């Protein structure tokens, strides 16, 4: 409590002879104004007891203060007014203390970004790079003193702000628990903080506990690092057209990556590639892409001002803007003045810029003559693809290294024979020059003691590998490069004996024999969490890894996400904390010489690597790469469906705006524009007229220049259904069908799922299964897959097919207690499987998956649903019926059940009619709720429906009673606002109503189907409780599982 209560914490720090930033705790706006006046502007406003800086911000004057305090008090009963330390350096120490007062600092971390940017939003470097030895030990001693005074037993985190001009420091806070930084510190050092903290809580001491990495030293030691670690956050703000993209004191990032290298330059370049597929490293191209997305020029009279604005007011692309600033002619001091980033970091980055400039003056042959420069570039983190983009093609071919086909010795490289320089050319050159990476271990003690862990990273700053690698003595893989089979012929899936899976299954005696002890299989992880790819895919990866190990295989993981279980070093046999890039996967595959690579459990990122790896001879286990390409390429998949006579929305591929317009003229608006090889509906859009089509296609073209864009007829009012399954050589082994509460048009990741499906016709169910079997056979699927359908008037059409694990697979596996990933892994490794018995018609419970949104953190974002995914998480709940499961799920996702007043504002006429015809409005009135409605909705409910409701005015009308006033004064419990348009516009009344609800922490529903289902669920609850019967049924997951097991 002393660390959470600001007054108590201040007294503790003063008792230790240290200082905190001047601050005051307030519970109303008036007190906050007085406190800010006494402290002096600028001040930082923070909501007490809030996570991730929710509701915080900097105020330079009273007007800004009042606005921030009002927002903060929505999220917390108390606000903290701090003296602003913006621009100071921010550092953290992870501290562990036991009951015997043994106290150590496990890791210290330095924020690349200065104070003013939340530590969760900042790039973090470990260990600190810019502190002097005296400064490091001064802060360490302070940390030990404060933690001992607080009497903390376990693990904690202390944060500092340091004034670089005077070396004066302030303690920001102490988190007396495992925090976000603890996970990073554990992965950065190899010191298992959570494990040690649990043991300390049980009464052990640090001297008794062993170092789980060395196995021979105690846990009472401070790790020593002979490498550098960088954490870079991942944002997805570009998905929200109206959002304020500036980053600051409140967290908006949705994930993060961690990179390991021997130099800061190598590490930061790795991290920048990990966090964004469009980034080559420390390079201005990513910033230029963002400017293009914003509709801004990358040069011209206004560019200088725009660049300086970006540096001074950071957005997620500031790091690449720094690269652009150096290219634009700014020096380290100028960039430091604008950003307050330490000059040491900036000088290192400027060094990368200078090295790039040197390489830019060379062509391929000149670089070949300068191996020292190429080695230096690789040591400082330049990727092959990045180097290829920097150097120029020779004007004249002076020798002929022609390789018409990839040879075994090429292993993903290609001899240069003229034309533009490619990644494969640079790979071939550096291998020929002997410039290859080495594999190093994380050993916690800088090689003072032998390490037993296989926690690894790859670097060019090394002379030898830290462990024996099967492929390190070989020149290459024994497989030549592989081209895709021409046409649309789908080959047999690959199993571990490199025969077809059907051949393996016929030889059951061989399939069951002991696995070769040296059978190595690489599993590609999910990369950074982002909108569309979160912990669901890590669950799939971990279950694949565990199944492989249980079958006797050596499981090798490649991933770069410190938040995942798959990057726990004891979860796999070998963990490479590395980039999920073509170059790095090829490097590791060459060194490990695996029997196969699993790409189907990590989401879209590994899937996108499949084609390139396959062409380089890497063995992709399970469903063939040709089949994956046939599904990912929108054009090929549509042609496949046509050939199988599977119904799908009318579609066409296009390369020009005129072709798109012609399709729209024939099919009619609305239409859906769908790029290939994208995740979570990126750059997918419903277009309703020619003007919107013209405007949007520029964006879609940026996303996927190498793959076609397909336009299809958008079907309104259709139900969406999902089928998740596991195939074996084209046979459907197990499947599950879930239905969406929302109609098609809401991205499946944002939809509410019911399992088993509750409202499907038997004929619809039969058609979904039949089409799934047909596609499974045609694609010869061996592994996990997901198909999405739209159903209307008993017609079933296919939207898309993903030949990988889907984000709903963990939900389905837990609902039916059938591990679909375990089944898929056994199939991919050629082991026999037996279909699980699933009888959805007889299961007397329902599971509901509900999305979780972060609109409250995303300033000015429009909280509405569409074809591009916007949710950042999900929950799942069980109930005896769909209504109970749904309400449980909604409440778990922070939906507050209304108690008195409900606002209804429905735009589309069809939605108004449906809301009234469904009886939802009458149900609300029967339950005693007071209904408020905006003008058109009010007229419809009263005149057509004969219902009683009160008129309120929209925000832009500026008359009372006004919607915004009622929201701000807490007079509304629930807002049902169904928008007219499919596009966001910050100037509309609807936007202001939705945004007002979010900022007042009022529950909001923007989909008509969800609104009707919510009303029905609330009414069911009211009826049962009014008659004295309980509505909620509280059971453990195991009790629900027993129901499934009894049926089996």
ZAMARGU-4260 file (C-alpha; in steps of 0.2 Angstrom, whole numbers, plus 5000, padded with zeros to 4 digits):
<rodrens>
0) 5000/5000/5000 | 5015/5012/5003 | 5020/5011/4985 | 5002/5014/4978 | 4997/5028/4990
5) 5007/5044/4985 | 5007/5052/5002 | 5014/5037/5011 | 5026/5033/4997 | 5033/5051/4998
10) 5036/5049/5017 | 5046/5033/5014 | 5057/5041/5001 | 5060/5056/5012 | 5064/5044/5026
15) 5078/5036/5015 | 5085/5054/5011 | 5079/5053/4993 | 5067/5064/4983 | 5052/5061/4972
20) 5045/5073/4960 | 5034/5087/4968 | 5016/5080/4968 | 4999/5081/4976 | 4984/5069/4976
25) 4967/5077/4972 | 4949/5070/4971 | 4941/5085/4962 | 4945/5098/4949 | 4946/5112/4961
30) 4959/5104/4972 | 4969/5100/4956 | 4969/5118/4950 | 4975/5123/4967 | 4989/5110/4967
35) 4995/5114/4950 | 4996/5132/4954 | 5007/5128/4969 | 5018/5116/4960 | 5019/5127/4944
40) 5015/5123/4926 | 5018/5112/4917 | 5012/5097/4926 | 5008/5079/4923 | 4990/5073/4927
45) 4989/5055/4931 | 4974/5044/4937 | 4978/5035/4953 | 4977/5016/4953 | 4977/5016/4934
50) 4987/5004/4923 | 4998/5010/4908 | 4995/5029/4911 | 4977/5028/4907 | 4969/5045/4907
55) 4985/5054/4910 | 4993/5069/4900 | 5003/5085/4902 | 4995/5102/4906 | 5003/5118/4902
60) 4989/5129/4909 | 4973/5128/4919 | 4961/5125/4904 | 4971/5109/4899 | 4972/5104/4917
65) 4953/5105/4919 | 4950/5094/4904 | 4963/5081/4909 | 4957/5080/4927 | 4939/5077/4921
70) 4945/5063/4910 | 4956/5055/4923 | 4942/5056/4936 | 4932/5045/4925 | 4944/5031/4927
75) 4949/5034/4945 | 4943/5042/4961 | 4959/5051/4963 | 4971/5061/4952 | 4990/5064/4955
80) 4997/5081/4950 | 5016/5079/4947 | 5029/5092/4943 | 5033/5089/4924 | 5050/5081/4922
85) 5048/5081/4903 | 5065/5079/4894 | 5074/5071/4909 | 5082/5053/4906 | 5071/5039/4912
90) 5079/5023/4920 | 5073/5007/4929 | 5080/4994/4940 | 5073/4977/4943 | 5076/4972/4962
95) 5074/4956/4971 | 5074/4954/4990 | 5072/4939/5001 | 5066/4937/5019 | 5084/4937/5025
100) 5087/4954/5018 | 5098/4948/5003 | 5094/4961/4990 | 5101/4962/4972 | 5097/4972/4956
105) 5094/4960/4942 | 5094/4972/4928 | 5095/4990/4924 | 5086/4997/4909 | 5087/5014/4900
110) 5073/5022/4890 | 5079/5028/4873 | 5065/5041/4874 | 5066/5054/4888 | 5053/5058/4901
115) 5036/5063/4893 | 5034/5046/4884 | 5027/5032/4895 | 5040/5018/4898 | 5028/5006/4890
120) 5028/5017/4874 | 5047/5020/4874 | 5061/5010/4866 | 5071/5002/4881 | 5089/4997/4881
125) 5097/4985/4893 | 5109/4987/4901 | 5110/5006/4902 | 5122/5013/4889 | 5124/5031/4894
130) 5127/5031/4913 | 5144/5033/4921 | 5150/5020/4933 | 5147/5032/4947 | 5129/5036/4941
135) 5125/5018/4939 | 5130/5013/4957 | 5122/5028/4965 | 5105/5023/4957 | 5109/5005/4962
140) 5112/5009/4980 | 5097/5020/4981 | 5086/5006/4974 | 5093/4994/4987 | 5090/5006/5001
145) 5072/5011/4997 | 5067/4993/4994 | 5074/4987/5010 | 5065/5002/5019 | 5049/4996/5011
150) 5052/4978/5017 | 5047/4971/5000 | 5050/4952/4999 | 5050/4946/4981 | 5052/4956/4965
155) 5049/4974/4962 | 5054/4988/4950 | 5060/5006/4954 | 5059/5020/4941 | 5070/5035/4940
160) 5071/5052/4931 | 5088/5059/4929 | 5092/5077/4924 | 5107/5075/4912 | 5113/5093/4915
165) 5115/5091/4934 | 5115/5072/4937 | 5101/5076/4950 | 5088/5062/4950 | 5070/5059/4957
170) 5061/5043/4961 | 5046/5041/4950 | 5038/5026/4958 | 5040/5008/4964 | 5030/4994/4958
175) 5030/4981/4972 | 5025/4967/4960 | 5030/4959/4944 | 5027/4972/4931 | 5028/4974/4912
180) 5047/4978/4914 | 5049/4962/4924 | 5045/4951/4909 | 5057/4961/4898 | 5071/4960/4912
185) 5068/4941/4913 | 5070/4938/4894 | 5084/4951/4893 | 5095/4943/4907 | 5089/4925/4907
190) 5085/4927/4926 | 5068/4920/4929 | 5060/4934/4940 | 5043/4926/4941 | 5049/4909/4947
195) 5061/4917/4960 | 5047/4929/4966 | 5036/4914/4969 | 5049/4904/4978 | 5053/4919/4989
200) 5035/4921/4993 | 5034/4903/4999 | 5049/4906/5011 | 5064/4902/5002 | 5079/4913/5001
205) 5090/4918/4987 | 5105/4908/4993 | 5095/4892/4993 | 5088/4894/4975 | 5099/4889/4960
210) 5102/4899/4945 | 5091/4890/4932 | 5103/4895/4918 | 5120/4889/4925 | 5113/4876/4936
215) 5128/4877/4947 | 5127/4895/4955 | 5114/4902/4967 | 5100/4914/4962 | 5109/4927/4974
220) 5119/4935/4960 | 5118/4950/4948 | 5118/4945/4930 | 5132/4952/4919 | 5128/4955/4901
225) 5140/4954/4887 | 5127/4959/4874 | 5114/4973/4872 | 5095/4971/4872 | 5082/4983/4864
230) 5064/4983/4867 | 5053/4992/4854 | 5034/4994/4856 | 5022/4990/4842 | 5008/5002/4838
235) 4993/5000/4826 | 4987/5018/4826 | 4986/5018/4807 | 4970/5007/4808 | 4961/5021/4815
240) 4958/5035/4803 | 4954/5049/4815 | 4965/5044/4830 | 4978/5056/4837 | 4994/5048/4833
245) 5005/5056/4845 | 5013/5045/4859 | 5015/5052/4877 | 5011/5048/4895 | 4997/5035/4891
250) 5001/5019/4883 | 4993/5015/4866 | 5005/5002/4860 | 4998/4984/4858 | 5014/4974/4858
255) 5033/4974/4858 | 5048/4965/4852 | 5065/4962/4859 | 5081/4961/4850 | 5098/4955/4856
260) 5115/4959/4848 | 5133/4963/4853 | 5132/4981/4848 | 5118/4994/4851 | 5118/4997/4832
265) 5116/4979/4828 | 5102/4977/4841 | 5092/4992/4836 | 5092/4988/4818 | 5086/4971/4822
270) 5072/4977/4833 | 5066/4990/4820 | 5064/4976/4807 | 5056/4965/4820 | 5042/4977/4824
275) 5037/4982/4807 | 5037/4972/4791 | 5039/4988/4781 | 5055/4993/4789 | 5072/4988/4783
280) 5081/4994/4799 | 5086/5012/4803 | 5081/5019/4787 | 5069/5033/4781 | 5059/5023/4769
285) 5047/5018/4783 | 5044/5036/4788 | 5041/5041/4770 | 5028/5027/4768 | 5019/5035/4783
290) 5020/5052/4775 | 5012/5045/4760 | 4998/5037/4770 | 4995/5054/4778 | 4994/5062/4761
295) 5010/5072/4764 | 5025/5076/4753 | 5042/5069/4757 | 5051/5085/4751 | 5046/5103/4746
300) 5044/5119/4756 | 5033/5112/4770 | 5043/5096/4773 | 5056/5104/4785 | 5043/5110/4797
305) 5034/5093/4796 | 5050/5084/4800 | 5054/5095/4815 | 5036/5093/4821 | 5038/5074/4820
310) 5054/5075/4830 | 5047/5086/4844 | 5030/5078/4845 | 5033/5059/4843 | 5022/5047/4834
315) 5026/5028/4831 | 5037/5033/4817 | 5049/5045/4825 | 5064/5033/4825 | 5063/5032/4806
320) 5060/5051/4806 | 5077/5053/4814 | 5085/5043/4800 | 5076/5055/4788 | 5082/5070/4798
325) 5100/5064/4796 | 5097/5061/4777 | 5090/5079/4776 | 5106/5086/4783 | 5102/5088/4802
330) 5116/5084/4814 | 5116/5076/4831 | 5115/5092/4840 | 5100/5098/4830 | 5090/5081/4833
335) 5095/5081/4851 | 5088/5099/4853 | 5071/5093/4846 | 5070/5076/4854 | 5080/5077/4870
340) 5086/5059/4866 | 5103/5056/4873 | 5117/5062/4861 | 5126/5045/4863 | 5111/5036/4855
345) 5110/5049/4842 | 5128/5048/4838 | 5127/5029/4836 | 5112/5031/4824 | 5121/5045/4815
350) 5136/5032/4812 | 5123/5020/4804 | 5118/5035/4792 | 5136/5038/4788 | 5140/5020/4785
355) 5124/5019/4773 | 5131/5034/4764 | 5147/5025/4761 | 5139/5010/4754 | 5127/5021/4743
360) 5142/5027/4733 | 5146/5009/4729 | 5140/4997/4716 | 5139/4978/4718 | 5157/4975/4711
365) 5164/4989/4722 | 5156/4981/4737 | 5163/4964/4732 | 5180/4972/4732 | 5178/4979/4750
370) 5174/4964/4762 | 5179/4974/4777 | 5165/4987/4773 | 5153/4973/4771 | 5158/4964/4787
375) 5156/4981/4796 | 5139/4983/4789 | 5133/4966/4795 | 5141/4969/4812 | 5131/4985/4814
380) 5115/4977/4810 | 5112/4980/4791 | 5102/4966/4783 | 5105/4958/4766 | 5089/4966/4759
385) 5094/4983/4767 | 5111/4982/4759 | 5104/4977/4742 | 5092/4992/4743 | 5107/5004/4746
390) 5120/4999/4734 | 5118/5002/4715 | 5118/4990/4700 | 5134/4990/4690 | 5133/5000/4674
395) 5143/4986/4665 | 5144/4967/4669 | 5162/4963/4671 | 5161/4945/4674 | 5148/4931/4673
400) 5143/4922/4688 | 5127/4915/4680 | 5117/4902/4689 | 5101/4898/4679 | 5094/4888/4693
405) 5097/4888/4712 | 5111/4876/4717 | 5112/4867/4734 | 5127/4878/4738 | 5117/4893/4735
410) 5104/4889/4749 | 5094/4904/4747 | 5107/4915/4738 | 5109/4919/4720 | 5125/4923/4710
415) 5124/4940/4703 | 5122/4941/4684 | 5116/4959/4681 | 5101/4969/4684 | 5095/4976/4701
420) 5104/4969/4716 | 5093/4958/4727 | 5094/4951/4744 | 5099/4934/4737 | 5114/4942/4728
425) 5120/4950/4744 | 5118/4934/4753 | 5128/4924/4740 | 5142/4938/4741 | 5144/4938/4759
430) 5144/4919/4760 | 5157/4918/4747 | 5168/4931/4757 | 5165/4920/4773 | 5154/4933/4781
435) 5142/4922/4791 | 5134/4924/4808 | 5138/4915/4824 | 5126/4909/4837 | 5128/4915/4855
440) 5120/4909/4871 | 5112/4920/4885 | 5122/4914/4900 | 5118/4928/4913 | 5137/4928/4919
445) 5146/4934/4903 | 5154/4917/4901 | 5162/4916/4918 | 5152/4900/4921 | 5147/4886/4909
450) 5128/4889/4904 | 5116/4874/4901 | 5102/4883/4893 | 5099/4884/4874 | 5093/4902/4874
455) 5101/4909/4859 | 5104/4924/4847 | 5113/4927/4831 | 5126/4940/4829 | 5140/4945/4817
460) 5151/4950/4831 | 5158/4933/4835 | 5171/4921/4829 | 5163/4904/4834 | 5147/4897/4839
465) 5144/4894/4858 | 5137/4877/4855 | 5138/4862/4843 | 5126/4865/4828 | 5122/4851/4815
470) 5124/4862/4800 | 5139/4872/4805 | 5151/4860/4797 | 5141/4858/4781 | 5142/4869/4766
475) 5123/4869/4764 | 5107/4860/4764 | 5106/4844/4754 | 5090/4851/4746 | 5090/4861/4730
480) 5079/4876/4728 | 5061/4873/4724 | 5049/4882/4712 | 5031/4882/4714 | 5022/4870/4703
485) 5015/4879/4688 | 4996/4881/4686 | 4985/4877/4701 | 4990/4859/4704 | 4992/4856/4722
490) 5005/4843/4728 | 5004/4831/4742 | 5008/4838/4759 | 5025/4835/4767 | 5028/4823/4782
495) 5044/4820/4791 | 5049/4805/4780 | 5047/4816/4765 | 5034/4805/4757 | 5015/4810/4756
500) 5006/4809/4772 | 4995/4796/4765 | 5010/4785/4762 | 5015/4788/4780 | 4998/4783/4787
505) 4998/4767/4777 | 5014/4762/4786 | 5007/4763/4804 | 5021/4752/4811 | 5034/4763/4805
510) 5024/4779/4810 | 5024/4772/4828 | 5042/4768/4830 | 5054/4779/4840 | 5058/4795/4833
515) 5076/4799/4829 | 5084/4807/4843 | 5092/4820/4831 | 5075/4825/4823 | 5075/4844/4824
520) 5060/4854/4819 | 5059/4873/4818 | 5043/4881/4824 | 5041/4899/4818 | 5032/4910/4832
525) 5020/4924/4830 | 5031/4939/4831 | 5025/4955/4840 | 5007/4956/4847 | 4997/4967/4836
530) 4979/4970/4831 | 4975/4953/4823 | 4989/4943/4830 | 4990/4941/4849 | 4991/4928/4862
535) 4980/4916/4852 | 4994/4912/4840 | 5007/4910/4854 | 4995/4897/4862 | 4995/4888/4846
540) 5014/4889/4845 | 5017/4882/4862 | 5005/4868/4860 | 5014/4863/4844 | 5031/4864/4853
545) 5025/4853/4868 | 5017/4840/4856 | 5034/4839/4846 | 5044/4837/4862 | 5032/4824/4868
550) 5034/4814/4852 | 5053/4814/4854 | 5058/4828/4842 | 5070/4842/4846 | 5059/4858/4845
555) 5068/4874/4839 | 5058/4890/4841 | 5061/4907/4832 | 5052/4922/4839 | 5056/4939/4845
560) 5041/4943/4857 | 5046/4945/4876 | 5028/4944/4881 | 5025/4926/4875 | 5027/4909/4883
565) 5035/4902/4868 | 5050/4913/4872 | 5053/4906/4889 | 5069/4897/4887 | 5064/4881/4895
570) 5048/4879/4884 | 5058/4873/4869 | 5074/4863/4866 | 5082/4878/4858 | 5075/4896/4857
575) 5082/4909/4845 | 5077/4926/4850 | 5078/4932/4833 | 5069/4941/4818 | 5055/4932/4809
580) 5063/4937/4792 | 5068/4927/4777 | 5086/4930/4780 | 5087/4925/4798 | 5076/4910/4796
585) 5087/4904/4782 | 5103/4907/4792 | 5096/4897/4807 | 5089/4883/4795 | 5106/4882/4787
590) 5115/4880/4804 | 5102/4868/4812 | 5099/4858/4797 | 5081/4854/4803 | 5070/4840/4796
595) 5056/4852/4793 | 5049/4869/4798 | 5031/4872/4805 | 5024/4889/4798 | 5005/4886/4801
600) 5004/4890/4820 | 5011/4907/4822 | 4998/4917/4812 | 5001/4928/4796 | 5019/4932/4799
605) 5026/4915/4796 | 5013/4911/4783 | 5020/4926/4773 | 5038/4918/4773 | 5032/4901/4766
610) 5034/4905/4748 | 5052/4912/4750 | 5058/4898/4761 | 5050/4885/4750 | 5059/4892/4734
615) 5075/4891/4744 | 5073/4872/4748 | 5067/4873/4766 | 5055/4859/4770 | 5038/4866/4775
620) 5029/4853/4785 | 5010/4850/4783 | 5000/4858/4769 | 5010/4862/4753 | 5016/4880/4750
625) 5006/4879/4733 | 4990/4876/4743 | 4994/4891/4754 | 4998/4902/4740 | 4981/4897/4731
630) 4972/4903/4747 | 4982/4919/4751 | 4982/4925/4733 | 4964/4932/4732 | 4964/4929/4713
635) 4970/4911/4714 | 4958/4907/4728 | 4943/4914/4718 | 4947/4904/4703 | 4949/4888/4713
640) 4931/4891/4721 | 4925/4894/4703 | 4933/4878/4697 | 4925/4868/4712 | 4908/4876/4709
645) 4909/4884/4727 | 4898/4899/4728 | 4907/4915/4732 | 4902/4934/4731 | 4904/4941/4713
650) 4923/4946/4711 | 4936/4952/4699 | 4955/4956/4700 | 4960/4973/4694 | 4976/4982/4691
655) 4969/4999/4686 | 4956/5011/4693 | 4946/5009/4677 | 4945/4990/4679 | 4938/4993/4696
660) 4926/5005/4691 | 4919/4994/4677 | 4916/4980/4690 | 4907/4992/4701 | 4896/4997/4687
665) 4891/4979/4683 | 4890/4972/4701 | 4884/4988/4709 | 4890/4996/4726 | 4894/4993/4739
670) 4910/4983/4735 | 4924/4976/4746 | 4942/4979/4741 | 4953/4965/4747 | 4972/4964/4746
675) 4982/4948/4747 | 4993/4942/4760 | 4987/4953/4774 | 4982/4951/4792 | 4967/4957/4801
680) 4959/4965/4786 | 4973/4977/4784 | 4969/4990/4770 | 4952/4981/4767 | 4938/4993/4764
685) 4920/4993/4760 | 4917/5006/4746 | 4900/5014/4742 | 4904/5026/4728 | 4916/5030/4714
690) 4924/5044/4724 | 4928/5033/4739 | 4935/5020/4727 | 4947/5032/4719 | 4953/5038/4736
695) 4955/5022/4744 | 4964/5012/4730 | 4980/5022/4733 | 4981/5015/4751 | 4977/4997/4746
700) 4991/4997/4733 | 5004/5002/4746 | 5000/4987/4757 | 5004/4973/4744 | 5013/4979/4728
705) 5018/4961/4725 | 5001/4953/4726 | 4985/4956/4717 | 4970/4966/4724 | 4953/4958/4722
710) 4936/4968/4722 | 4920/4958/4727 | 4902/4962/4729 | 4898/4967/4747 | 4883/4957/4753
715) 4873/4967/4766 | 4862/4958/4780 | 4871/4941/4779 | 4876/4930/4794 | 4894/4926/4795
720) 4899/4908/4800 | 4917/4901/4804 | 4923/4883/4802 | 4939/4879/4810 | 4946/4862/4806
725) 4961/4850/4805 | 4964/4840/4789 | 4975/4825/4785 | 4980/4823/4767 | 4963/4831/4761
730) 4952/4822/4774 | 4943/4832/4787 | 4948/4825/4804 | 4939/4837/4816 | 4930/4853/4814
735) 4919/4866/4823 | 4907/4878/4817 | 4904/4895/4826 | 4892/4909/4822 | 4894/4927/4823
740) 4882/4938/4833 | 4885/4952/4821 | 4881/4951/4803 | 4895/4950/4789 | 4904/4966/4787
745) 4911/4966/4805 | 4929/4958/4805 | 4929/4941/4812 | 4942/4946/4825 | 4930/4960/4831
750) 4914/4949/4831 | 4906/4940/4845 | 4907/4921/4842 | 4894/4908/4849 | 4900/4890/4850
755) 4891/4878/4846 | 4882/4889/4833 | 4864/4892/4840 | 4854/4899/4826 | 4859/4890/4810
760) 4847/4880/4799 | 4852/4862/4797 | 4854/4864/4779 | 4866/4879/4781 | 4876/4868/4793
765) 4876/4854/4780 | 4882/4865/4767 | 4896/4873/4777 | 4903/4856/4781 | 4901/4850/4763
770) 4910/4865/4756 | 4924/4863/4769 | 4927/4845/4765 | 4927/4850/4746 | 4941/4863/4749
775) 4950/4852/4761 | 4951/4838/4747 | 4956/4850/4733 | 4970/4859/4744 | 4976/4842/4751
780) 4976/4850/4768 | 4987/4842/4782 | 4986/4853/4797 | 4975/4867/4804 | 4964/4878/4793
785) 4950/4891/4794 | 4936/4895/4782 | 4924/4910/4783 | 4907/4910/4776 | 4892/4921/4773
790) 4875/4914/4774 | 4859/4923/4768 | 4842/4916/4763 | 4849/4898/4765 | 4863/4902/4753
795) 4881/4899/4758 | 4896/4908/4751 | 4914/4907/4755 | 4923/4923/4760 | 4941/4916/4762
800) 4951/4901/4768 | 4967/4902/4779 | 4978/4887/4779 | 4985/4890/4796 | 4979/4891/4814
805) 4966/4904/4817 | 4964/4916/4831 | 4948/4906/4836 | 4957/4889/4837 | 4961/4891/4856
810) 4943/4896/4860 | 4937/4880/4851 | 4950/4869/4858 | 4945/4874/4876 | 4926/4874/4873
815) 4926/4856/4866 | 4942/4850/4876 | 4950/4844/4860 | 4967/4851/4856 | 4966/4855/4838
820) 4984/4860/4837 | 4990/4844/4845 | 4980/4834/4831 | 4988/4845/4818 | 5005/4843/4824
825) 5004/4824/4825 | 4998/4825/4807 | 5012/4836/4801 | 5024/4824/4809 | 5017/4809/4801
830) 5010/4801/4817 | 4993/4792/4817 | 4978/4802/4824 | 4961/4797/4829 | 4946/4810/4827
835) 4939/4816/4843 | 4920/4814/4845 | 4912/4831/4845 | 4893/4832/4846 | 4888/4850/4846
840) 4869/4846/4845 | 4870/4837/4862 | 4881/4849/4872 | 4870/4858/4885 | 4881/4873/4887
845) 4886/4888/4876 | 4903/4897/4875 | 4904/4915/4869 | 4920/4924/4864 | 4919/4943/4865
850) 4931/4955/4858 | 4940/4968/4869 | 4944/4986/4863 | 4955/4999/4868 | 4946/5015/4862
855) 4948/5023/4878 | 4967/5024/4876 | 4966/5029/4858 | 4963/5047/4858 | 4950/5053/4845
860) 4948/5036/4838 | 4930/5031/4831 | 4924/5017/4842 | 4915/5007/4829 | 4916/4991/4820
865) 4920/4987/4802 | 4929/4976/4790 | 4947/4980/4797 | 4950/4973/4814 | 4952/4985/4829
870) 4950/4974/4844 | 4966/4972/4855 | 4961/4956/4865 | 4946/4945/4869 | 4938/4935/4883
875) 4928/4919/4883 | 4914/4914/4895 | 4902/4899/4897 | 4884/4898/4901 | 4869/4886/4901
880) 4862/4896/4886 | 4868/4909/4874 | 4861/4923/4883 | 4870/4919/4899 | 4887/4916/4890
885) 4885/4932/4880 | 4881/4943/4896 | 4896/4935/4905 | 4907/4938/4891 | 4902/4956/4889
890) 4904/4960/4907 | 4921/4951/4907 | 4926/4964/4892 | 4921/4978/4904 | 4903/4981/4898
895) 4893/4988/4913 | 4875/4982/4914 | 4863/4997/4913 | 4853/5002/4928 | 4842/5016/4923
900) 4844/5027/4907 | 4848/5021/4889 | 4851/5032/4874 | 4846/5025/4857 | 4853/5034/4841
905) 4851/5023/4826 | 4855/5029/4808 | 4850/5017/4795 | 4831/5015/4792 | 4833/4996/4790
910) 4841/4996/4807 | 4828/5006/4815 | 4815/4994/4808 | 4824/4979/4814 | 4827/4986/4832
915) 4808/4989/4833 | 4802/4973/4825 | 4813/4962/4836 | 4805/4969/4851 | 4821/4975/4858
920) 4814/4993/4862 | 4799/4986/4871 | 4810/4974/4881 | 4820/4989/4887 | 4804/4998/4892
925) 4796/4983/4900 | 4812/4981/4911 | 4809/4999/4917 | 4823/5008/4908 | 4820/5026/4903
930) 4824/5028/4884 | 4832/5043/4877 | 4833/5045/4858 | 4840/5058/4845 | 4827/5066/4833
935) 4825/5053/4819 | 4826/5038/4831 | 4814/5047/4843 | 4801/5050/4830 | 4802/5032/4823
940) 4800/5024/4841 | 4786/5035/4846 | 4776/5037/4830 | 4779/5020/4822 | 4782/5009/4838
945) 4771/5019/4850 | 4784/5018/4863 | 4788/5031/4876 | 4805/5040/4875 | 4813/5057/4878
950) 4820/5067/4865 | 4838/5073/4866 | 4848/5084/4855 | 4864/5079/4845 | 4881/5087/4850
955) 4882/5099/4835 | 4865/5106/4838 | 4870/5114/4855 | 4853/5113/4863 | 4848/5105/4879
960) 4845/5092/4884 | 4861/5087/4874 | 4868/5070/4872 | 4886/5076/4878 | 4879/5085/4893
965) 4870/5069/4899 | 4885/5058/4896 | 4897/5070/4905 | 4885/5071/4920 | 4883/5053/4921
970) 4864/5052/4917 | 4866/5039/4903 | 4871/5020/4907 | 4871/5013/4890 | 4873/5021/4872
975) 4866/5011/4857 | 4873/5021/4842 | 4872/5012/4825 | 4881/5023/4812 | 4874/5027/4795
980) 4890/5027/4786 | 4904/5014/4784 | 4918/5027/4786 | 4923/5037/4801 | 4922/5056/4801
985) 4927/5066/4816 | 4915/5080/4811 | 4899/5070/4813 | 4886/5069/4827 | 4888/5050/4828
990) 4906/5051/4830 | 4905/5064/4844 | 4891/5053/4853 | 4902/5037/4852 | 4918/5047/4857
995) 4908/5055/4871 | 4902/5038/4878 | 4920/5031/4878 | 4927/5047/4887 | 4913/5046/4900
1000) 4916/5027/4902 | 4898/5023/4897 | 4895/5006/4889 | 4893/5008/4870 | 4885/4996/4857
1005) 4887/5001/4838 | 4881/4986/4830 | 4862/4983/4828 | 4863/4964/4830 | 4873/4965/4846
1010) 4861/4978/4852 | 4846/4967/4849 | 4855/4952/4857 | 4860/4962/4872 | 4842/4968/4875
1015) 4836/4950/4873 | 4849/4944/4886 | 4845/4958/4898 | 4827/4954/4897 | 4830/4935/4899
1020) 4840/4939/4915 | 4826/4951/4921 | 4812/4938/4918 | 4821/4925/4928 | 4826/4936/4942
1025) 4809/4943/4943 | 4802/4926/4946 | 4814/4922/4959 | 4825/4911/4949 | 4844/4913/4947
1030) 4851/4918/4930 | 4869/4916/4933 | 4876/4898/4933 | 4894/4898/4940 | 4904/4883/4936
1035) 4922/4879/4933 | 4929/4875/4916 | 4932/4857/4922 | 4913/4855/4925 | 4909/4861/4908
1040) 4923/4849/4901 | 4915/4834/4910 | 4899/4837/4900 | 4909/4835/4883 | 4918/4820/4890
1045) 4902/4811/4895 | 4895/4814/4877 | 4912/4807/4870
</rodrens>
